[in-house]
Amino acid sequence: PARLAGKPVLMASGVTDPIVPAENAARLAAMLVQAGAEVTHRTLPVGHGLSQSDVTMTRAWVEELRR
């Protein structure tokens, strides 16, 4: 099993993602938490592709880590 104690992880899921169902994303987030990661899981009103919302959210998340 992975040992991720204290490792920050950002996950972004799309509400209308046709490739990765919401249940799969939630299950992955739970597995990461179980491995000790500090998971931030955000669900965005997008599909599977990268959006400007993803970029903006990630930038803010990284800035918060730097503090």
Residue pairs with C-beta under 8 A, 6 or more apart in sequence:
1 35
2 35
3 35
3 36
4 32
4 35
4 36
4 37
5 35
5 36
5 37
6 36
6 37
6 38
7 36
7 37
7 38
8 37
8 38
8 40
8 65
9 32
9 37
9 38
9 39
9 40
10 40
10 42
10 57
10 58
10 61
11 25
11 28
11 29
11 32
11 39
11 40
11 41
11 42
12 41
12 42
12 43
12 44
12 54
12 57
12 58
13 20
13 22
13 25
13 41
13 42
13 43
13 44
14 20
14 43
14 44
14 45
14 46
14 47
14 48
14 49
14 51
15 22
15 43
15 44
15 45
15 46
16 45
16 46
16 47
17 25
17 46
17 47
17 48
18 47
18 48
19 48
20 48
22 43
25 41
25 43
26 41
29 39
29 41
32 39
33 39
40 61
42 57
44 51
44 53
44 54
44 57
45 53
46 53
46 54
